[in-house]
Amino acid sequence: MSEFVKQPLFGVFITLLAFYIAQIIRGKFKFILLNRVLVAIAFIMLFLFSFDISFDDYNKGGQFLTFFLGPSIVALGVLFYEKYDEIKNNMMPFLIAVVIGGIISIASVTVIAFLIHAPEIITRSLASKSVTTPIAIEITKITGGIPSITAGVVIAVGIFGNAFGPSILKVTGIKSKSAMGTALGTAAHGIGTARALEEGKLTGAYSGLAMCVNGLITAMVTPWFLSWILRVVG
């Protein structure tokens, strides 16, 4: 057993098995918290803990699946191409919404962290919470935060957006497919985009594009904004 868990195939197998189980559970029980990603993560953590398997051993295979995050995001460009004629007519309001949403995301979490007197290192780690994990980690390295905290928070934000985002938007009267996709992509990055795709191709196209644009905005704004706010409160 100890030799098997050190093989890359183990991490791949456990991850796929966990997601398969999560899909079955989600199909039988429609409870909102039974999110596929959340259930799969919980299953993997429970399995590793129960059999005293280190994350490093698991990640020898898990990292191969992580590699496909990049190509999967690029593949969203196919949806953008298919829906380009519909999206281009709304490009200006779309860009304004994403820019404002991205900046508010950075400002709100930073200001709240300072108001509750969170340690500076935590503030630096949370500023990029609304962009996809690879971008968020690189931003955190620039701002001097802790990448592992950033990764955990980014995943939590994505799961929350995936589970509750559409319901919150509908309750507030937002029914437009384009608006819903833009909101999910801006606030909940890749995991939110996965949920947007369930709402339709147009929603998924807007979400994927919003995720990319917000990643660019956050990468440019976050280091500058943190430096400025630290000088102001310092």
LUMDO-334814 format. One record per residue: x, y, z of N, C-alpha, C in turn; residue in one letter. Coordinates in pm, whole numbers, padded with zeros to 5 digits, always signed. Layout:
XYZXYZXYZA
...
END
This chain:
+00083-00121+00000+00000+00000+00000+00086+00125+00000M
+00191+00126+00084+00277+00244+00094+00346+00275-00038S
+00380+00171-00113+00445+00193-00242+00344+00242-00346E
+00221+00191-00336+00119+00229-00434+00082+00376-00423F
+00068+00426-00298+00025+00565-00280+00131+00664-00326V
+00252+00619-00346+00359+00707-00392+00365+00714-00544K
+00280+00635-00610+00276+00636-00756+00182+00746-00805Q
+00217+00815-00914+00130+00922-00967-00012+00877-00995P
-00027+00749-01034-00159+00698-01067-00254+00705-00947L
-00200+00695-00826-00283+00697-00705-00357+00830-00692F
-00284+00941-00705-00346+01072-00693-00453+01096-00798G
-00426+01052-00920-00523+01067-01029-00648+00985-00999V
-00627+00861-00957-00739+00770-00929-00828+00823-00817F
-00767+00866-00706-00844+00914-00591-00923+01040-00627I
-00861+01129-00705-00929+01253-00743-01051+01224-00831T
-01032+01139-00931-01143+01104-01020-01253+01029-00946L
-01212+00940-00856-01310+00865-00777-01390+00959-00687L
-01321+01053-00624-01387+01149-00535-01489+01232-00612A
-01453+01278-00731-01545+01360-00808-01663+01276-00858F
-01637+01151-00892-01745+01062-00937-01846+01041-00824Y
-01795+01017-00703-01883+01000-00587-01961+01129-00561I
-01893+01243-00575-01959+01372-00553-02072+01394-00653A
-02051+01350-00778-02157+01363-00879-02278+01277-00844Q
-02252+01156-00795-02362+01067-00756-02442+01129-00642I
-02371+01179-00541-02437+01241-00426-02519+01362-00469I
-02459+01445-00555-02528+01565-00603-02652+01528-00683R
-02643+01418-00760-02757+01375-00840-02873+01325-00757G
-02844+01265-00641-02949+01210-00555-03004+01311-00457K
-02916+01401-00412-02959+01500-00313-02930+01639-00368F
-03031+01722-00379-03019+01854-00441-02983+01963-00339K
-02941+01922-00219-02906+02019-00116-02793+02108-00167F
-02808+02239-00146-02719+02336-00209-02573+02322-00164I
-02550+02275-00042-02413+02263+00008-02342+02138-00043L
-02415+02049-00109-02352+01929-00164-02292+01961-00301L
-02209+02062-00301-02139+02104-00423-02037+01997-00463N
-02027+01969-00591-01938+01862-00636-01793+01882-00592R
-01745+02005-00609-01606+02033-00573-01586+02021-00422V
-01678+02077-00345-01667+02072-00200-01672+01929-00148L
-01765+01848-00200-01776+01708-00157-01651+01630-00196V
-01600+01653-00316-01479+01583-00361-01359+01618-00273A
-01345+01746-00240-01235+01789-00152-01248+01723-00015I
-01369+01722+00039-01393+01662+00171-01360+01512+00168A
-01399+01445+00062-01373+01301+00048-01223+01275+00043F
-01151+01352-00036-01006+01333-00048-00936+01357+00086I
-00975+01467+00154-00914+01497+00284-00942+01386+00385M
-01064+01337+00388-01101+01231+00481-01023+01103+00451L
-01009+01072+00323-00937+00951+00283-00789+00960+00322F
-00727+01073+00292-00585+01089+00324-00562+01085+00474L
-00653+01148+00550-00640+01150+00696-00661+01010+00754F
-00760+00938+00704-00794+00806+00758-00681+00706+00738S
-00613+00716+00624-00507+00620+00594-00367+00679+00613F
-00361+00796+00678-00234+00860+00712-00144+00873+00588D
-00202+00928+00482-00129+00950+00356-00095+01098+00345I
+00028+01128+00318+00070+01268+00310+00019+01333+00183S
-00001+01465+00190-00047+01539+00072+00057+01532-00040F
+00184+01532-00004+00290+01525-00106+00281+01396-00188D
+00250+01285-00120+00234+01158-00193+00113+01165-00285D
+00003+01220-00233-00118+01233-00316-00094+01324-00435Y
-00023+01433-00413-00008+01536-00516+00087+01494-00628N
+00157+01384-00612+00239+01334-00722+00152+01303-00843K
+00030+01261-00817-00064+01238-00926-00159+01354-00943G
-00198+01415-00830-00292+01526-00836-00242+01641-00921G
-00111+01663-00922-00055+01774-00998-00074+01757-01148Q
-00087+01631-01193-00111+01609-01335-00249+01659-01376F
-00347+01640-01286-00480+01692-01314-00482+01844-01304L
-00402+01898-01211-00392+02044-01198-00340+02106-01327T
-00253+02035-01396-00197+02084-01522-00305+02118-01623F
-00414+02042-01620-00520+02062-01719-00607+02184-01691F
-00583+02252-01578-00655+02377-01553-00626+02480-01662L
-00499+02487-01700-00461+02584-01804-00533+02559-01936G
-00520+02438-01994-00591+02409-02119-00742+02424-02110P
-00799+02391-01993-00945+02402-01979-00989+02548-01984S
-00908+02638-01926-00941+02780-01932-00928+02832-02075I
-00821+02787-02143-00802+02828-02282-00918+02779-02368V
-00969+02660-02335-01080+02602-02412-01206+02687-02404A
-01215+02771-02299-01331+02860-02289-01334+02960-02404L
-01218+02978-02468-01212+03067-02583-01300+03019-02698G
-01325+02889-02704-01413+02834-02807-01555+02889-02788V
-01600+02891-02662-01733+02948-02633-01738+03095-02669L
-01630+03167-02635-01625+03310-02666-01635+03332-02817F
-01567+03248-02893-01571+03258-03040-01712+03233-03092Y
-01778+03131-03034-01914+03097-03078-02014+03208-03047E
-01994+03274-02935-02090+03376-02891-02038+03519-02914K
-01935+03533-02994-01871+03663-03010-01968+03770-03062Y
-02051+03734-03158-02144+03832-03215-02241+03886-03111D
-02280+03801-03015-02371+03847-02909-02296+03928-02804E
-02173+03888-02775-02096+03954-02669-02046+04092-02713I
-02005+04105-02839-01944+04230-02882-02040+04349-02872K
-02169+04323-02882-02268+04432-02870-02279+04484-02727N
-02233+04405-02631-02239+04445-02489-02100+04463-02430N
-01999+04480-02515-01861+04479-02467-01832+04593-02369M
-01881+04713-02398-01850+04826-02311-01911+04811-02172M
-02043+04784-02159-02098+04763-02024-02036+04643-01954P
-02000+04541-02032-01934+04424-01973-01800+04463-01910F
-01718+04537-01984-01587+04576-01933-01599+04668-01811L
-01695+04760-01817-01717+04850-01702-01755+04769-01578I
-01845+04673-01596-01889+04590-01483-01774+04510-01423A
-01691+04450-01509-01581+04368-01459-01475+04453-01390V
-01444+04568-01448-01345+04657-01387-01392+04703-01248V
-01517+04749-01241-01571+04795-01112-01578+04679-01013I
-01626+04563-01060-01636+04446-00972-01500+04401-00921G
-01400+04400-01009-01267+04358-00968-01205+04451-00865G
-01219+04581-00888-01162+04680-00796-01234+04676-00661I
-01367+04664-00664-01443+04656-00539-01404+04531-00460I
-01379+04422-00529-01337+04298-00462-01207+04319-00385S
-01111+04382-00450-00982+04408-00385-01000+04505-00268I
-01072+04613-00293-01088+04718-00191-01167+04668-00071A
-01274+04594-00095-01361+04552+00015-01289+04458+00110S
-01223+04356+00057-01156+04260+00146-01040+04325+00219V
-00971+04418+00153-00859+04487+00216-00907+04577+00329T
-01010+04656+00303-01063+04748+00404-01121+04670+00522V
-01197+04564+00494-01255+04483+00602-01144+04422+00688I
-01037+04374+00624-00926+04315+00699-00863+04417+00794A
-00849+04541+00746-00791+04645+00832-00888+04683+00944F
-01018+04687+00914-01116+04727+01015-01123+04626+01130L
-01102+04498+01099-01105+04397+01205-00966+04370+01261I
-00869+04454+01220-00732+04445+01270-00666+04310+01241H
-00691+04258+01121-00625+04133+01080-00476+04159+01060A
-00392+04061+01086-00248+04078+01062-00221+04119+00918P
-00119+04199+00899-00089+04249+00764-00065+04136+00665E
-00002+04027+00710+00028+03916+00621-00101+03851+00569I
-00207+03853+00652-00336+03798+00610-00398+03888+00504I
-00389+04018+00526-00442+04114+00429-00375+04096+00293T
-00244+04081+00295-00169+04061+00171-00207+03930+00103R
-00249+03833+00181-00285+03701+00127-00426+03695+00072S
-00514+03786+00118-00655+03781+00080-00691+03873-00036L
-00606+03967-00068-00640+04070-00165-00679+04014-00301A
-00621+03903-00341-00648+03848-00475-00744+03730-00471S
-00837+03731-00377-00924+03617-00353-01019+03582-00467K
-01047+03679-00556-01152+03656-00656-01101+03617-00794S
-00972+03586-00805-00921+03543-00935-00878+03397-00926V
-00861+03334-01041-00829+03192-01045-00696+03163-00974T
-00685+03046-00916-00576+03012-00825-00435+03041-00879T
-00400+02999-01001-00262+03026-01047-00227+03175-01048P
-00322+03260-01092-00297+03404-01094-00291+03459-00952I
-00384+03414-00867-00389+03463-00729-00259+03432-00654A
-00205+03314-00674-00081+03276-00606+00035+03364-00650I
+00043+03391-00779+00152+03476-00828+00138+03620-00777E
+00014+03668-00767-00008+03802-00713+00036+03806-00566I
+00001+03702-00491+00036+03696-00350+00187+03693-00330T
+00257+03627-00419+00404+03626-00410+00459+03767-00427K
+00396+03845-00515+00441+03983-00538+00410+04072-00417I
+00291+04051-00359+00249+04137-00248+00307+04095-00114T
+00372+03979-00109+00435+03936+00016+00343+03860+00109G
+00239+03798+00054+00148+03719+00136+00190+03574+00141G
+00099+03489+00190+00124+03346+00202+00042+03273+00096I
+00105+03217-00007+00030+03154-00117-00065+03044-00074P
-00030+02966+00027-00117+02856+00069-00249+02910+00127S
-00243+03022+00198-00366+03085+00248-00450+03135+00131I
-00383+03199+00036-00452+03250-00082-00525+03138-00156T
-00455+03026-00177-00514+02915-00251-00639+02862-00181A
-00631+02847-00049-00746+02797+00026-00865+02891+00019G
-00839+03021+00032-00947+03119+00029-01008+03128-00112V
-00924+03124-00214-00973+03130-00352-01067+03013-00380V
-01029+02894-00336-01114+02777-00357-01246+02793-00281I
-01237+02843-00157-01358+02863-00077-01452+02964-00142A
-01395+03073-00194-01476+03175-00262-01542+03116-00387V
-01467+03036-00461-01522+02974-00581-01636+02879-00549G
-01619+02798-00444-01724+02704-00404-01849+02780-00360I
-01830+02886-00282-01944+02967-00237-02018+03025-00357F
-01942+03081-00453-02005+03138-00572-02076+03033-00655G
-02016+02914-00664-02077+02804-00739-02208+02761-00675N
-02207+02750-00541-02325+02698-00471-02436+02801-00457A
-02398+02926-00423-02499+03026-00388-02514+03139-00491F
-02415+03157-00578-02416+03269-00671-02543+03285-00752G
-02584+03185-00828-02706+03199-00910-02829+03230-00827P
-02842+03168-00709-02958+03192-00623-02960+03336-00573S
-02843+03386-00531-02834+03523-00483-02871+03621-00594I
-02819+03595-00714-02847+03684-00827-02995+03684-00862L
-03057+03566-00859-03199+03558-00892-03286+03626-00787K
-03248+03611-00660-03323+03675-00551-03317+03827-00565V
-03204+03878-00611-03189+04023-00628-03246+04073-00760T
-03311+03983-00835-03380+04024-00957-03296+04020-01083G
-03176+03965-01075-03089+03957-01193-03115+03824-01265I
-03175+03833-01382-03210+03713-01458-03138+03707-01593K
-03071+03815-01631-03000+03819-01758-02886+03718-01759S
-02877+03639-01865-02771+03540-01878-02634+03606-01882K
-02626+03718-01952-02498+03787-01963-02454+03844-01829S
-02548+03904-01754-02516+03961-01623-02477+03852-01525A
-02548+03741-01528-02518+03631-01438-02379+03574-01466M
-02347+03555-01593-02215+03502-01629-02104+03598-01590G
-02126+03728-01614-02026+03829-01579-02000+03830-01429T
-02107+03822-01350-02094+03825-01204-02021+03701-01153A
-02058+03584-01203-01995+03461-01156-01848+03455-01194L
-01815+03496-01315-01675+03493-01357-01590+03593-01283G
-01646+03711-01254-01572+03815-01184-01549+03780-01038T
-01651+03726-00973-01643+03702-00828-01597+03563-00791A
-01624+03463-00876-01598+03324-00835-01510+03247-00932A
-01442+03318-01020-01340+03262-01112-01379+03128-01177H
-01289+03030-01180-01310+02906-01255-01424+02820-01203G
-01434+02807-01071-01540+02724-01014-01677+02789-01039I
-01680+02920-01033-01803+02992-01066-01838+02977-01213G
-01736+02975-01298-01758+02958-01441-01815+02820-01472T
-01771+02720-01397-01827+02586-01414-01978+02586-01387A
-02017+02664-01287-02160+02677-01256-02232+02757-01364R
-02164+02859-01417-02224+02940-01523-02252+02856-01647A
-02163+02762-01676-02183+02675-01793-02308+02590-01779L
-02346+02560-01656-02469+02484-01634-02592+02567-01667E
-02577+02699-01665-02688+02790-01696-02703+02812-01846E
-02600+02775-01923-02607+02790-02068-02474+02835-02127G
-02460+02819-02258-02335+02853-02325-02305+03003-02319K
-02407+03086-02337-02385+03230-02334-02338+03274-02195L
-02401+03222-02091-02361+03253-01954-02217+03208-01930T
-02183+03090-01977-02048+03039-01961-01945+03121-02036G
-01982+03169-02155-01889+03251-02234-01861+03383-02163A
-01964+03447-02112-01945+03572-02038-01861+03549-01912Y
-01888+03439-01844-01817+03409-01720-01669+03384-01746S
-01639+03305-01849-01500+03277-01882-01424+03403-01920G
-01488+03489-01997-01423+03614-02037-01405+03706-01916L
-01506+03712-01830-01497+03796-01709-01384+03747-01618A
-01369+03617-01607-01263+03560-01524-01125+03603-01575M
-01107+03600-01706-00979+03638-01765-00952+03788-01749C
-01053+03869-01778-01036+04015-01767-01010+04055-01622V
-01084+03996-01529-01065+04029-01387-00928+03983-01338N
-00879+03872-01390-00745+03827-01354-00640+03930-01394G
-00656+03986-01512-00563+04088-01561-00572+04215-01476L
-00695+04258-01447-00715+04379-01368-00657+04362-01228I
-00688+04249-01164-00641+04223-01028-00489+04216-01021T
-00428+04155-01122-00283+04145-01125-00217+04283-01133A
-00281+04376-01202-00223+04509-01217-00254+04599-01097M
-00376+04586-01042-00421+04680-00940-00377+04641-00799V
-00379+04512-00768-00358+04468-00630-00227+04517-00567T
-00111+04496-00630+00013+04544-00566+00013+04694-00541P
-00038+04771-00637-00044+04917-00621-00140+04954-00509W
-00260+04893-00507-00361+04929-00407-00312+04894-00266F
-00251+04777-00249-00201+04738-00118-00092+04834-00068L
-00002+04871-00158+00104+04965-00120+00043+05098-00076S
-00058+05143-00149-00122+05271-00118-00195+05266+00016W
-00273+05159+00038-00352+05149+00161-00262+05131+00282I
-00150+05060+00265-00057+05041+00375+00009+05173+00415L
+00035+05256+00316+00092+05388+00346-00011+05476+00418R
-00136+05467+00376-00242+05549+00434-00265+05513+00581V
-00277+05382+00610-00306+05339+00747-00181+05333+00833V
-00065+05331+00765+00060+05325+00841+00095+05456+00903G
END
